[in-house]
Structures are given as structure tokens and as C-alpha cells.
């Protein structure tokens, strides 16, 4: 199980750090990246279907994709952290060890098929991120962003846990598939069950920075160390989305009342797309800009989640086109991840050279660092969805799949929102 290897690597990094001289500790980045590459190769070559702990963890192609994605993103984040950590924050052993622990949490989250297992995995991911966001302890912005993230994160975790308790108390199960079976017996769910699902969705909405649960994101992105911001915007978002998609497919799609939860997702997706992209227009700091950009992209992905099923005019449910929507979501996650990594890599190169992360600090970049400027411009064009770039192709595929499910007005709003960005 690759998760055990990643967890073991975290302890290895922390142990090796104790025996290295101070001037040698920056080499921990190479050790961490090399081991993660080995685990990535092992994971990619050993894709097996199965389950563990009586079905609490499920392994399938869906799990394998997210495992490989988290490992690949973490390798890039570790490598982009090397010079940044040495120049700006120090304590590399603790930094890389905690970062690897968050990778373990993300991988377990994608494998979870039960609410309490998912909650524990989510907390493993979140606790590490709380520390990493506030890691630059002498930076007031890091302290502010970390404090807001911790307080609101704890509140959202409480919402999730209370929601799980409500669901378990009324359905008698916390397994995703069994939740779907139990819900089929309810033609009219009780108010307590509705409250449980509302609390669960609200807590997960915070983790994904869905509007109106997004207010922590700009401050956390701005205050966190630059590489941590990259992992926060890609890895943690993808992990929470992996959980939401599995919960929807296994727990909600088989149940009656699909049109009700679909309406909730549609409204949240519309708000997230529009507010995220509009807010990005007025930002002067590149990290806050990318924070709101990531919020907008979560809206696109949430739109795909809402289109996993099609509710026809006669009330019947169709999943005939669901595979196209799923492929569109996966494609957009990959395109967004690669593009965001390119953007953050170039911005870190600028920050290491100038010490600035405001948009005004990018003036004259093409003369100082022409290759970095080219990568940054290309990544921004891709995030905006301009033609010939990866972001355009992934949005086109996703929007086309959602439109095929009948949500044409939402696709039109998404196109308008993309043009605004």
C-alpha cells in the first residue's frame, strides 16, 4: 500500500534530519523527491483493485489516478521548495516531513469509502497544512493566514463531524454505498437527516473553498510559504474533490431526490465561478490572485459534479453521459494542476530573485528572466482558458459534457465567467 511507504518516508526524513549538519539539511529536498519518485513508479506499476479494513479503504482506477497525481504534484512542490526554504524559512527537516504527511492524508482521502475514515484522512491532511501555512513564524501575514485557517478549519471539521453523527444516528451506517441504499428507503427524508447532509456539505465546502465558505483562502494563500500555497491550491483541493465525487457517485446518485442535491450543487457552482473570477480582477498580490482563480476553477469542477446525472423532464434519471462528465472533470483537474504548478514555479523563481510577490513586481520580467516570463504568461493564459492552451481544451471538454446533460444555462454562465477571468 503506497500510503504506508509515504508515511514511512515522512518519519525517515524527520529521522535523517537529526543527523545532518545544518549546512547539509537543504539536501533533504533531494532525498524526499528521490524517494517520492520511487513510490510514484511503484504505485503506477502496481495498480490493483481491492479493499482494506473491511471496505473502509477502496482501491480502484479512480484511487490510482489520484495517488499518482498527489505523488507527482508533491515531487514538484518539494523541488520548488529547496531554494525557497533555504533562503526564507529554514527548518527543512520539519518542513519536508510535514509536507509528506499531508501527501499521506491526501492519498488516504482518495481511497476512503466511509465517512469516519474520510474524516480522519481529512484531518491528517488539514493538521499538516495548518502548520505549513503558518510555518514562516516571523512573517505577520503567515501568522494571520495560519490563524484564520486553523480557526475556520477547526470550525469546519466540527461541522463535518456533527453532520456524520446525524447521518449515522438516522441511517445507522457511515459507508458511502450503504448510505445510498438506506436513502432509497426514504421518500421524504427527515429534517435531522437533511441537517446532517447540510452540515457535511458545508464542512467540505470550506475545504474546497466553495463560495460562501471561501473567505479563508486569500489570506492563507498570501501568508503561506510560496511552495505551500502551490500544494494548498492543487493537492488539498484535489483530495477534497476526490472525496466529494466518490461520496456523490456511491451515496447520492443511487438515492431518490437527485434533483434536490443537484440544485444545491448547481447554485454553489454558479456562485463559486462568478465570485471567484470577479474577485480575482481587483487583486494586486499574485498569491491572492491565484487564490481567487483557484476558487473559480473549483466552481467549474463543482459544475461537473452537479452534472454527473441528468434529470429528465418526466423526472427520470439518466447516467448515460456520466462517463463523459467524469472524464471532463479528470481532464480539467490535470490541466489545472499542471498549469498551476507552472505558474507557481515561475512565481517562486521571481520571488527568489526579487523578494516580491505583488503584481507590480513583475514589471520588466521579460528583460530580467525571459524564460520565466514566458512560462508565467503561458500558464496565466491557460488558467484563463485561451485557445491552444491546456486550460482551453479541458474547459471545452468539461463544458461540452455538462451541456450534454442539459445544464446549458450553467455552461453559458461558466463561459461568461471564463471570459471575465
Residue pairs with C-beta under 8 A, 6 or more apart in sequence:
1 52
2 39
2 42
2 43
2 67
2 71
2 107
3 104
3 107
3 108
3 111
5 39
5 42
6 36
6 39
6 71
6 100
6 103
6 104
6 107
7 100
7 101
7 104
9 32
9 35
9 36
9 39
9 100
10 97
10 98
10 100
10 101
10 104
11 97
12 35
13 28
13 31
13 32
13 93
13 96
13 97
13 100
14 93
14 94
14 97
16 28
16 31
16 93
17 25
17 28
17 92
17 93
17 94
17 97
18 93
20 27
20 28
20 93
25 92
25 93
26 82
26 85
26 86
26 92
28 92
28 93
28 96
29 78
29 79
29 81
29 82
29 85
29 92
29 96
30 82
32 78
32 96
32 99
32 100
33 75
33 78
33 79
36 71
36 74
36 75
36 78
36 100
36 103
37 75
39 71
40 68
40 71
40 72
40 75
43 64
43 67
43 68
43 71
44 64
44 68
47 61
47 64
48 59
49 59
49 60
49 61
50 58
50 59
51 57
51 58
51 59
51 113
52 59
53 117
55 113
55 114
55 175
56 112
56 113
56 114
56 117
57 108
57 111
57 112
57 113
57 117
58 111
58 112
58 113
59 111
62 110
62 242
62 246
63 110
63 111
65 330
66 106
66 107
66 110
66 238
66 239
66 242
67 107
67 110
67 111
69 238
69 333
69 334
69 337
70 103
70 106
70 107
70 110
70 235
70 238
70 239
71 103
71 107
73 231
73 234
73 235
73 238
73 337
73 341
74 99
74 100
74 103
74 231
74 235
76 230
76 341
76 345
77 99
77 227
77 230
77 231
77 235
77 341
78 96
78 99
78 227
80 226
80 227
80 230
80 344
80 345
80 348
81 95
81 96
81 99
81 225
81 227
83 348
83 352
84 225
84 226
84 227
84 348
84 351
84 352
85 91
85 92
85 95
85 225
85 227
86 92
87 352
88 136
88 225
89 95
89 135
89 136
89 225
91 135
95 132
95 135
98 128
98 131
98 132
99 128
99 132
99 228
99 231
101 124
101 128
102 124
102 125
102 128
102 129
102 132
102 231
102 235
102 236
103 235
104 124
105 121
105 122
105 123
105 124
105 125
105 126
105 128
105 239
106 121
106 125
106 235
106 236
106 238
106 239
108 117
108 120
108 121
108 124
109 118
109 121
109 122
109 125
109 239
109 240
109 242
109 243
110 239
110 242
110 243
110 246
111 121
112 118
112 121
112 243
112 246
113 175
113 176
113 177
113 246
113 250
114 174
114 175
114 176
115 164
115 167
115 168
115 174
115 175
115 176
115 200
116 164
116 174
118 243
118 247
119 157
119 160
119 161
119 164
122 157
122 160
122 207
122 239
122 240
122 243
123 157
125 236
125 239
126 153
126 157
126 207
129 149
129 153
129 228
129 231
129 232
129 236
130 146
130 149
130 150
130 153
132 224
132 225
132 228
132 231
132 232
133 142
133 145
133 146
133 149
133 220
133 223
133 224
133 228
133 232
134 142
134 143
134 145
134 146
134 147
134 149
134 150
134 223
134 224
135 142
135 146
135 224
135 225
135 228
136 142
136 223
136 224
136 225
137 143
139 223
141 219
141 222
141 223
142 223
142 224
142 225
143 223
144 219
144 223
145 219
145 220
145 221
145 222
145 223
145 224
146 220
146 223
146 224
148 216
148 219
148 220
149 216
149 219
149 220
152 206
152 215
152 216
153 206
153 216
155 206
156 202
156 203
156 205
156 206
156 207
156 213
157 203
158 203
159 199
159 200
159 202
159 203
159 206
160 199
160 200
160 203
160 204
162 196
162 199
163 195
163 196
163 197
163 198
163 199
163 200
163 201
163 202
163 203
164 174
164 196
164 200
165 196
166 192
166 193
166 195
166 196
166 199
167 174
167 179
167 193
167 196
167 197
167 200
168 174
169 192
170 190
170 192
170 193
170 196
171 178
171 179
171 182
171 183
171 193
172 182
173 179
173 182
176 246
176 247
176 250
176 251
177 250
177 251
179 250
179 251
179 255
180 250
180 251
180 252
180 253
180 254
180 255
181 254
183 189
183 251
183 252
183 254
183 255
183 256
183 257
184 254
184 255
184 256
186 193
186 255
186 256
187 256
189 257
197 261
201 264
202 213
204 240
204 243
204 244
205 213
205 268
206 213
206 216
207 236
207 240
208 237
208 240
208 241
208 244
208 298
208 302
209 216
209 217
209 237
209 291
209 294
209 295
209 298
210 268
210 272
210 295
210 298
210 299
210 302
211 268
211 271
211 272
211 275
211 276
211 295
211 299
212 271
214 272
214 275
214 276
214 295
217 291
217 292
217 294
217 295
218 283
218 287
218 288
218 291
218 292
220 232
220 291
221 229
221 232
221 233
221 287
221 288
221 290
221 291
221 294
222 285
222 287
222 288
222 291
222 357
224 232
226 287
226 344
226 347
226 348
226 351
226 357
227 344
227 348
229 287
229 290
229 291
229 344
230 340
230 341
230 344
230 345
230 348
233 290
233 291
233 294
233 340
233 344
234 336
234 337
234 340
234 341
237 294
237 298
238 333
238 337
241 298
241 301
241 305
241 333
244 305
245 305
245 308
245 326
245 329
248 261
248 305
248 308
249 308
252 258
252 261
253 308
253 309
253 319
258 309
258 311
258 317
259 311
259 315
262 306
262 309
262 311
265 302
265 303
265 305
265 306
266 303
266 306
266 407
266 410
268 299
268 302
269 299
269 300
269 302
269 303
269 305
269 306
269 410
270 299
270 303
270 410
270 413
271 299
272 295
272 296
272 298
272 299
272 302
273 296
273 299
273 300
273 303
273 413
273 414
273 417
274 299
274 413
274 417
274 420
275 295
276 292
276 293
276 294
276 295
276 296
276 297
276 298
276 299
277 292
277 293
277 296
277 417
277 418
277 420
277 421
278 420
279 292
279 295
280 289
280 292
280 293
280 296
280 421
281 420
281 421
283 289
283 292
283 359
284 358
284 359
284 360
285 357
285 358
285 359
286 347
286 357
286 358
286 359
286 362
287 357
289 359
290 340
290 343
290 344
293 383
293 421
294 340
296 417
296 421
297 332
297 336
297 383
299 414
299 417
300 332
300 395
300 398
300 414
301 329
301 332
301 333
303 398
303 402
303 407
303 410
303 411
303 414
304 325
304 326
304 328
304 329
304 332
304 398
304 401
304 402
305 329
306 402
306 407
306 410
307 325
307 401
307 402
307 405
307 407
307 410
308 319
308 322
308 325
308 326
309 317
309 318
309 319
309 322
309 405
310 317
310 318
310 319
310 320
310 321
310 405
310 406
311 317
311 318
311 406
312 318
312 406
321 401
321 404
321 405
324 400
324 401
324 404
325 398
325 401
325 402
325 405
327 397
327 401
328 394
328 397
328 398
328 399
328 400
328 401
328 402
329 398
331 393
331 394
331 397
331 398
332 394
332 395
332 397
332 398
334 394
335 382
335 390
335 391
335 393
335 394
336 383
336 391
336 394
338 390
339 379
339 382
339 383
339 389
339 390
339 391
340 379
340 383
342 375
342 376
342 378
342 379
342 382
343 376
343 379
343 380
343 383
345 375
346 372
346 373
346 375
346 376
346 379
347 357
347 376
349 369
349 372
350 356
350 361
350 362
350 365
350 369
350 372
350 376
351 357
353 368
353 369
354 361
362 376
365 372
365 373
365 376
366 373
366 374
378 389
381 389
381 391
382 389
382 390
382 391
382 392
383 391
383 421
384 391
384 418
384 421
385 391
385 392
385 395
385 418
385 421
386 392
395 414
395 418
399 411
399 414
399 415
402 410
402 411
402 414
403 411
